Amino acid sequence: MKNYFLLLALGTILLLNGCKKKNAAPDFHYEYFALEEGRYVIYDVMNVVHDDGATIKHDTTYSQLKTVWKGEYIDNQGRTAREFWRYTRDSTAGVWVLKDVWTGIIDGIRAELIEENERVIKLIFAPTLQKLWNANAYNQQSELECFYRDIQSDTTINNINFDPTVTVEIKTQNSLIDSVHFYEVYAENIGLIYKHKRDVHFQYDTLAQTWFLDQGTELYYEYISSGIE
């Protein structure tokens, strides 16, 4: 009889544990967008403008960017969004100057950022290799197909290791005359840690019988530091 009650009690515990697991809320990993008031990230930024007809054919500038999530507000769709302030400076010794104010929101499974009045879908939750989405679904720009190239991996930037991270492949186009590659890397509880945006075009020099870089742009963000202020 004692064994019977012992087995009954054990079965009840297992049943309750099973119910708890079934009723557990799914983890969407919203922390990759790190939408927390006061959360800031500082980046080194390199911007390159290629123009074979210009005096400076490959004009490279360096600066730093600081992004900060600020207070909440209600957007024009009645949703609770958060301001996203962006500051720039020319060097580490410079003074931060407010460049612009964007806004961000997590709406269901979408992380959206309003960039220069353009609503862009940055991430889809929960991240899986099967996710596919149009970043420009809610603006007037051309379709921009995105997918997760890598999830739950580790990434090292400036000798700093981040684990886990996800990589969003945004656009790739390679041919004899075009080389286009956009992607972004996000880390848990930080947000964006790396941005790669290269869009360059080539021409063929019939006299030299070789290809040369004619026009284009390159933009790179590299994580420096982050925290709460």
N, C-alpha and C positions, 0 to 999 in steps of 0.2 A: 504493500500500500504506500509506504514511504517513497519507494522508487516511482510509483505512479504519479504522486504529487510533485516529485522533483522533475520528472519529465514534462508534466503539465506546465509547471512554472517556467522551465527552460523554453518550452514551445511558445509560451505567451511573450516572453522577452524577445525571442527571435522575430515573432510576428509584429510586435510593436516597432522594433528596429527596422524591419522591412517597410512598414508603413511610413516611418519617418523619412526613409530614403526616397520612397516614391513621391512624398509630398514636398521634398526639399526643392527650394526655388532654384532654377537653372542659373549658372554663372555666365553672364554675358560678357564679362571682362571689360566693363566700361572704363576701368582704370587706365586703359591705353590712351584715352582721350584726356584724362587727368583734369577734369572740369571742376577744379576746386578753387575757391576764392583765395587770392594771394599767391597761388602757384605761379612761379616765374621760371623761365628758361633763358639762358644766354647762349648765343651762337656766334662763332666766327663766320663771316659771310664773304664769299668771293664771287664777284660778278665780272663776266668777260663779255665784251662786245666785239664781234669780228666784222670787219668791213674792209675788203681789199682795196676799195677806192678811197678810203680815208687816209688822213695823214698818219694817224696811229692805227695800223691795221688790226691789231689785237689789243684793245684797250682793257686793262685789268684793274679793278678797284677792290680794295679790302675795307671792311667795316665790321661792326658788331651789331647784333640785333638782340633786343631783350623783349620777350613777350610776357604779359602778366594777365591772369584772369582776375577781373574786377567784380563789381557787384551785379546782382541779378536785376532783371527788368522784364516786363511783359511785352512780347513782340507783337507785330501787327496781325498775327494769327492767334493771339491769346495764349501763347506758350511762354513758359518761364525760361528765358535765355540769360546768358551771361556776357558781359562786355569783355573784349579781348584787346588790351592795349599793347601797342607795338612801339618800342623806342629804338632809336639808332644812335650810334656815335662812330666817329672816324677811327678811334684808337682806344686802347684800354685806359689811357689817361684823359680821354675826352669826357664831356658831360652828356648824359642821356637826354635826348630830345624826342618828344612825342612825335611820332611819324603819322600814325593813324589809329583809329579805333574800329576794330572789327567786332563781330559778335559770334558766339558759338552756342550750341545746344545739343543735347542728346535727346532725340525724339524716338522713343521705341527702340528700334534696332539700328537707327541711323545717328551718326555723329556728323553734324553740319557746321560749317564755318561760312559766315557771310564775308567774303573777300571782295573789297571794292564794290559793294552792292550786288555781288554775284553769290548766290546761295550754292555752295558746293558740298557734296557728300564726301567726307574724308574717310570714314570708316563704316563698316557694317558689322554689327554684333550678332552672335559671338563669332570671332574670327575663325574661319575654316578655309581649307584649300579649295573648297567647292564654291565659295562665295564669289559672285560676279555682279558688278553694278556700274551704272552710268553716273559718274561724278557730277555731270551737268544736267541731271534729270529735271532740276527745278530752276534752271536759268535758260537763257537764249543762246548759249554757246553750243558749238558742235558736240556731238556725243563723245564722251571720253570714258572708254571702258576700263574698269579697274578690277583687280583681283589680288588676293593674297599670294604672293610668291613664296613667302616663308612665314611660319607661325611658331610661337613658343620656342624660339631659338635664342642664342646669345649673340651679341654684337659688341665689338670693341671700337670705340671712337676716342681718339686722343689718349690712348692708353687707359681708358676707362671701360670696364666691362659692364654690359647691361644684360640682365637675364631675368625674365624673358622679354623678347621683342617680337614685333611683327613687321613684315615688309610689304608695302602696298605697291604693286607694279601698276603704273598709270598709263604710260604710253611708250611703245617701242616701234621704231620705223627705221629700217636700214636699207640703203640702196647705194648705187654709185654716186648719186648726187645729194642724198640726205642721210643724216645721222641724228636720230631723235631718240632720247631715252629719258623718261621721267620716272622717278620712284621716291618713296618716302619710308622712313623707318621710325617706328613708335616703340617706346619702352613703357612698361607698367609704372603707374604713379608718377610719370614725368610728362608723357606726351611725345611730341615730335622731337627726335634727336638727330636726324639727318635728312637732308633734302638734296636731291640730285635732279637737276633740270638742264638738259643739254639739247639744243636744237640748232644744228649747224648744217650748212649747205656747201657743196663743192662744185667747182667748174673744171673743165678740161682745157689745159693749155696746149693747143695744137703744135706750137713751135717747140716747146720743151717736151711735149708728149708726156705730160704728167698731170695729175689732179692736184688742185690747190683749194684751200679753204677760202671760200668767197665771202660768205655772210653768215651771221648767226649769233646766238647768245648762249651763255652758260651761267648757271646760278647754283651755288652750293651753300648749304647751311651745315655747320658742324657743331655739335654740342660742346659747350665749355663748362657750364655749371647750372645748377637749379636749386630750388628751395621754396620756402614759404616766407612771404614778407607781410 
